[in-house]
Amino acid sequence: MSSFADPRNAASFRFVRHGFADGVAELVYAFDDGPELIERVTFPGAPTVPAERAGAFEAALRLLHLVAGVSYYKAGIPERIVVEGWTPDEDTATLLDSLYLHGLAEFAYRNRLDLRGRVRFPTGGTRPARAGAIGLPQRSLVPIGGGKDSVVAVEAIKSIGAEATAVWVGNSPLIATCAERTGLTTLNIARELAPGLFELNRMGAWNGHIPVTAVNSAILVLAAILYGYDSIVFANERSASVATLEYEGQEVNHQWSKGFGFEKSLHDYLHGHVASDLDYCSLLRPYSELAVTSAFARLGAPYFEVFSSCNRNFRILGPKPADRWCGQCPKCHFVFLALAPFMPKQRLLSIFGRNLLDDESQVAGFDALLEFQDHKPFECVGEGAEARAAMHALSQRPDWREDALIVRFRREILPQLDVAELALEPWLEPGASHLVPQRLSGALDALG
């Protein structure tokens, strides 16, 4: 018989303790006085933490404990959050309140819940002195997700000769293959969720999307201090900041922890509370999804046979596609559509193994991308206006214009649109906002 009670009836969620030994971070949580939920994150070949980094390492470990707790808190969303052993200061509580509220917005929407006013981290702890520099070497951790975006970031960083390591969390063979193709040194960090979480889910606990990029970011902050890196360079583009929809006055963004708001908050928090010489940024932030796919078509040839953005490959549970692209999910739809204007048609078809735009069974999926009679999918895809611009560009090209979904676009959708708003070129221009440190700024030029 299970020793767990239904977490939806719990009065409190507890951050019980955290520790680090022999390269393993142990993060412990519980609902009320129930069984402990113990997560472990393993850092291979972990060195001894240098004395000058010890304070920053402990601050990063505390942060990881708090951020990773979102995976467990959501199972019950009790009204009381308890942090045992220490009290967060106001800055820490504010960061976590925002992360849990906005990072769980899709979870709340799908479960018809409202977390506003419910997520309240305890505060009152003394604000620490502003963090100083800890002498981190000038080299970058570049997260690899197996898809086009991280490939573009890697190739841009390689183009300026900057020292970097391709890093990923989890045991995906697909990501490992893509990381090896980069030619960079690699680092694979293992994350073992508490087995009790799956038991709670089987019992009917609340479940749904979490801000996994935020969790991985916190893991990489600890890794940067442990191994010695002065920057964590993600590959999140500007479209990630655009909400999926609005629900009862609150924006719901599937990609919230990939957006610029979270990036800026975590960047500033790290400089103030962890290490002033540790940068957290996204190299692709100034660019749209279409600009990134354009760059990938130009820079990514060595990866065409190994990359995949299909999220069904990365499920923790459930079936995975027989090959790298299921051809049915929103990620497959969007990547196919976004690459099509920038790549020879036959090359694109050879990557996917089929023509998704000549398959009438795919109408609903592409309509959602276009935000035609539907909202943007809950996936990491570009804006509806980007998808419409790509579709319009294809509708003008002889090699695409007779495909079934392009014919339908010209006949049914295009007459309802303002052609002046469908130009492809403006999407290829960079914006201004980014947090890329000066020593990596040359990598931005490689993307132009």
C-alpha positions in Angstrom: 0.0 0.0 0.0 1.3 3.4 -0.9 2.6 5.6 2.0 1.6 8.7 0.1 -1.5 10.7 0.7 -3.3 12.8 -1.9 -1.1 15.9 -2.1 -4.1 18.0 -3.2 -5.3 17.7 0.4 -2.0 18.8 1.9 -1.8 22.0 3.9 1.9 22.7 3.2 4.7 22.0 0.7 8.1 21.7 2.4 11.6 22.4 1.1 13.1 20.0 3.6 16.9 20.1 3.0 19.6 20.1 0.3 23.1 18.8 0.2 26.0 18.0 -2.1 28.5 15.1 -1.8 30.5 13.0 -4.2 29.3 15.0 -7.2 25.6 14.5 -6.3 23.2 17.2 -5.4 20.3 15.9 -3.2 17.1 17.9 -3.1 14.5 16.9 -0.6 10.8 17.9 -0.5 7.6 16.8 1.3 3.9 17.5 1.6 3.0 18.1 5.2 4.6 15.2 7.3 4.4 12.8 4.4 7.2 10.7 2.9 10.2 12.6 1.5 10.5 13.2 -2.2 14.2 13.0 -3.0 15.6 14.3 -6.3 19.3 13.7 -7.3 21.3 15.6 -9.8 24.7 14.0 -10.7 27.6 16.0 -12.0 30.2 13.6 -13.6 33.8 13.9 -12.5 32.9 16.7 -10.1 36.0 18.4 -8.7 36.3 19.8 -5.2 34.8 23.2 -5.0 37.6 25.8 -4.6 37.4 27.8 -1.4 36.9 31.1 -3.2 33.8 29.6 -4.8 32.3 27.9 -1.8 29.9 30.7 -0.9 28.6 31.1 -4.5 28.3 27.3 -4.7 26.1 27.2 -1.6 23.9 30.1 -2.9 23.5 28.2 -6.2 22.6 25.0 -4.5 19.9 26.8 -2.4 18.6 28.3 -5.6 18.5 24.9 -7.4 16.6 23.4 -4.4 14.0 26.1 -4.7 13.7 26.1 -8.5 13.6 22.4 -8.9 10.8 22.2 -6.3 8.3 23.4 -9.0 8.2 19.8 -10.3 6.8 18.6 -6.9 4.8 21.6 -5.7 2.5 21.4 -8.6 1.3 17.9 -7.5 -0.7 19.5 -4.7 -0.3 23.3 -4.9 -1.0 23.7 -1.1 -1.5 27.2 0.3 1.5 27.2 2.5 5.1 27.0 1.3 7.8 26.2 4.0 11.5 26.6 3.5 13.3 24.8 6.4 16.7 25.7 7.7 16.8 29.2 6.4 14.5 32.1 5.3 14.7 33.6 1.8 15.3 37.3 1.5 12.9 39.5 -0.5 14.8 39.2 -3.8 14.8 35.4 -3.6 11.1 35.2 -2.7 10.2 37.6 -5.5 12.1 35.5 -8.1 10.5 32.3 -7.0 7.0 33.8 -6.7 7.2 34.9 -10.3 8.7 31.6 -11.5 6.0 29.5 -9.9 3.2 31.8 -10.9 4.1 32.4 -14.6 6.0 29.1 -15.1 3.0 27.2 -14.0 0.5 29.3 -15.9 -0.1 26.7 -18.6 -0.5 24.0 -15.9 -3.0 26.2 -14.1 -4.9 27.0 -17.4 -5.2 23.3 -18.4 -6.3 22.3 -14.9 -8.7 25.3 -14.5 -6.8 26.6 -11.5 -5.8 30.1 -10.4 -2.5 30.4 -8.7 -2.6 34.2 -8.3 -2.4 34.9 -4.6 -1.7 31.3 -3.8 2.0 31.1 -4.6 3.7 32.9 -1.7 7.2 32.0 -0.8 8.2 32.9 2.8 10.5 35.9 3.1 12.1 38.0 5.8 15.6 36.7 5.7 18.5 39.2 5.7 19.5 40.3 2.2 23.1 39.2 1.7 25.9 41.5 0.7 26.0 41.9 -3.1 27.9 39.0 -4.6 31.5 39.6 -5.8 33.6 38.0 -8.6 34.9 34.5 -7.9 37.5 34.2 -10.6 35.5 32.1 -13.1 37.5 31.2 -16.3 36.3 32.8 -19.5 34.5 29.8 -21.1 30.9 29.0 -21.8 28.4 26.3 -21.1 26.2 26.0 -24.1 23.0 23.9 -23.5 22.3 21.5 -26.3 18.7 20.4 -26.9 19.2 18.4 -30.1 17.3 21.0 -32.3 18.2 23.8 -34.7 18.4 26.6 -32.2 21.3 25.3 -30.0 23.1 24.2 -33.2 23.0 27.8 -34.5 24.3 29.1 -31.1 27.1 26.6 -31.1 28.3 27.3 -34.6 28.2 31.1 -33.9 30.3 30.7 -30.8 32.7 28.4 -32.6 33.1 31.0 -35.4 34.8 33.4 -33.0 37.0 30.8 -31.4 35.5 31.1 -27.9 36.1 28.2 -25.5 32.8 26.3 -24.9 31.4 23.0 -23.7 28.2 21.5 -25.0 26.1 20.5 -22.0 22.8 18.7 -21.5 20.7 17.4 -18.7 19.2 13.9 -19.0 20.0 10.8 -20.9 18.7 11.4 -24.5 20.8 9.5 -27.1 19.6 12.0 -29.7 21.0 15.0 -27.8 24.2 13.1 -27.2 24.7 12.4 -30.9 24.0 16.1 -31.7 26.4 17.2 -29.0 29.2 15.0 -30.3 28.7 16.4 -33.8 29.5 19.9 -32.5 33.1 18.9 -31.9 33.1 20.7 -28.6 33.9 19.1 -25.3 30.7 17.7 -23.8 29.2 17.5 -20.3 26.1 15.3 -19.6 24.5 15.9 -16.2 22.0 13.3 -14.9 18.8 14.4 -13.2 16.8 11.7 -11.3 13.3 12.8 -10.4 12.0 11.5 -7.0 10.3 8.1 -7.8 7.5 9.2 -5.4 6.4 11.9 -7.9 5.4 9.2 -10.4 3.5 7.4 -7.6 1.7 10.7 -6.8 0.8 11.1 -10.5 -0.6 7.6 -10.6 -2.8 8.5 -7.6 -4.3 11.4 -9.5 -2.2 14.3 -8.3 -2.3 17.6 -10.2 0.0 17.3 -13.2 1.1 19.3 -16.3 3.7 21.5 -17.8 6.5 23.0 -15.7 9.1 25.6 -16.6 11.8 23.0 -17.3 14.2 25.5 -18.8 14.3 27.3 -15.4 15.2 24.0 -13.7 17.9 23.2 -16.2 19.2 26.8 -15.8 19.5 26.3 -12.1 21.4 23.0 -12.6 23.8 24.8 -15.0 24.4 27.6 -12.6 25.7 25.0 -10.1 27.7 23.3 -12.9 29.3 26.6 -13.9 30.6 27.3 -10.4 31.6 23.7 -9.9 33.6 23.2 -13.1 34.6 26.8 -13.7 32.6 28.6 -16.5 31.8 32.3 -16.5 28.8 32.1 -18.8 25.8 30.0 -19.5 24.7 30.7 -23.1 21.2 29.5 -24.1 19.7 29.6 -27.6 16.3 31.1 -26.9 15.0 33.5 -29.5 12.8 36.5 -29.1 9.6 34.7 -30.2 9.8 32.8 -26.9 8.7 35.9 -25.0 5.3 36.0 -26.8 2.4 34.6 -24.8 0.4 31.6 -26.2 -2.9 33.1 -25.0 -4.5 35.1 -22.3 -6.7 33.4 -19.6 -8.8 35.4 -17.2 -6.5 38.4 -17.3 -3.3 36.4 -17.1 -0.9 35.7 -20.0 -0.1 32.1 -20.5 3.2 31.4 -22.2 4.3 27.8 -22.7 7.8 29.1 -23.2 7.8 31.5 -20.2 11.1 30.4 -18.8 12.7 30.7 -22.2 11.5 34.3 -22.5 13.5 37.5 -21.9 11.7 38.4 -18.7 12.9 35.3 -16.9 16.3 35.5 -18.5 16.8 39.1 -17.2 15.5 38.2 -13.7 17.8 35.3 -13.3 20.7 37.1 -14.8 20.3 40.0 -12.4 19.7 37.6 -9.4 22.9 35.7 -10.2 25.0 38.9 -10.4 23.6 40.1 -7.0 23.3 36.9 -5.0 25.7 34.3 -6.5 28.6 35.6 -8.5 29.1 39.0 -10.3 31.3 37.3 -12.9 28.7 34.6 -13.9 26.7 35.6 -16.9 23.4 34.0 -18.0 22.1 34.9 -21.4 20.6 33.7 -24.7 22.7 34.3 -27.8 19.7 34.2 -30.1 17.6 36.6 -28.1 17.6 39.4 -30.8 16.3 37.0 -33.4 13.0 35.6 -34.5 12.4 32.0 -35.1 12.5 32.6 -38.9 15.9 34.3 -38.6 17.2 31.3 -36.6 15.9 28.8 -39.2 17.5 31.0 -41.9 20.8 30.8 -40.0 20.4 27.0 -39.5 19.8 26.4 -43.2 23.1 28.3 -43.8 25.2 27.0 -40.9 23.7 23.7 -40.0 24.5 21.3 -42.9 26.7 19.0 -40.7 23.7 18.5 -38.4 20.9 17.9 -41.0 21.0 14.1 -40.4 21.1 14.2 -36.6 19.1 17.1 -35.3 15.5 16.9 -34.2 13.1 19.4 -32.6 10.3 16.9 -32.3 9.4 16.9 -28.6 8.1 13.4 -28.7 11.7 12.3 -28.7 12.2 13.8 -25.3 9.3 12.5 -23.3 10.0 11.1 -19.9 7.2 8.5 -20.3 5.3 7.3 -23.3 6.1 6.2 -26.9 8.7 8.0 -29.0 8.7 8.3 -32.8 10.3 5.5 -34.8 12.6 8.1 -36.5 13.7 11.7 -35.5 10.4 13.3 -36.7 6.9 12.2 -35.8 5.5 14.5 -38.5 2.3 15.0 -36.4 3.2 17.4 -33.5 3.4 21.2 -33.5 7.2 21.2 -33.4 7.4 19.1 -36.5 4.9 21.3 -38.2 6.6 24.6 -37.3 10.2 23.5 -38.0 9.1 22.2 -41.4 7.2 25.4 -42.3 10.0 27.7 -40.9 12.8 25.9 -42.8 10.9 25.7 -46.1 11.6 29.3 -47.3 15.3 28.9 -46.7 16.2 25.4 -47.9 15.8 23.5 -51.2 12.6 21.6 -51.1 14.1 18.2 -51.8 16.7 18.7 -49.0 13.9 19.5 -46.5 11.8 16.5 -47.6 14.9 14.2 -47.2 15.2 15.5 -43.6 11.6 14.8 -42.7 11.0 11.9 -45.0 7.7 13.4 -46.2 6.0 16.6 -47.3 3.9 17.8 -44.4 2.5 20.6 -46.5 1.0 18.2 -49.0 -0.9 16.2 -46.4 -4.5 17.3 -45.9 -4.7 15.4 -42.6 -2.3 18.1 -41.2 -4.7 21.0 -41.7 -5.7 21.5 -38.1 -2.1 21.5 -36.9 -1.0 24.1 -39.4 -4.1 26.2 -38.8 -3.1 26.5 -35.1 0.4 27.7 -36.1 -1.2 30.3 -38.3 -3.6 31.2 -35.4 -6.4 30.7 -37.9 -9.5 29.8 -35.9 -7.3 28.6 -33.1 -4.6 29.8 -30.7 -0.9 29.1 -31.0 -0.1 25.6 -29.8 1.3 24.9 -26.3 4.7 24.2 -27.7 8.0 25.9 -28.4 7.0 27.4 -31.7 7.2 30.8 -33.3 4.6 33.5 -33.5 1.4 33.1 -35.6 2.6 36.1 -37.7 5.9 34.4 -38.4 4.1 31.2 -39.6 1.8 33.3 -41.8 4.8 35.1 -43.3 6.4 31.7 -44.1 3.3 30.3 -45.6 2.7 33.3 -47.7 6.3 33.2 -49.0 5.8 29.5 -50.1 2.5 30.4 -51.8 4.5 32.6 -54.1 7.0 29.9 -55.1 6.3 27.5 -58.0 7.8 24.5 -56.3 5.5 24.8 -53.3 2.3 26.6 -54.4 0.6 23.4 -55.6 0.9 21.5 -52.4 -2.4 20.8 -50.7 -2.0 23.1 -47.6 -0.5 25.9 -49.7 -3.4 25.7 -52.1 -5.8 25.9 -49.2 -3.9 28.8 -47.7 -4.2 30.8 -50.9 -7.9 29.9 -51.3 -9.3 30.2 -47.8 -6.9 32.0 -45.5 -5.0 34.6 -47.6 -8.1 36.5 -48.6 -8.7 37.3 -44.9 -5.2 38.6 -44.3 -3.5 42.0 -45.0 -0.7 41.1 -47.5 1.3 44.2 -46.3 1.8 42.3 -43.0 3.1 39.1 -44.6 6.6 40.1 -45.7 9.3 37.7 -44.7 12.2 40.1 -44.7 11.3 42.1 -41.5 11.5 38.8 -39.5 15.1 38.4 -40.5 16.2 41.7 -38.9 17.7 41.5 -35.3 16.2 43.3 -32.4 18.1 45.3 -29.8 17.5 43.6 -26.5 20.0 40.9 -25.3 22.3 40.2 -22.4 25.2 38.7 -24.3 28.5 39.6 -22.6 31.0 41.7 -24.6 33.5 38.9 -25.1 30.9 36.9 -27.0 29.4 39.8 -29.0 31.2 38.8 -32.1 29.1 35.6 -32.2 26.1 37.8 -32.8 27.7 39.1 -36.0 28.0 35.5 -37.3 24.2 35.2 -37.2 23.5 38.2 -39.4 
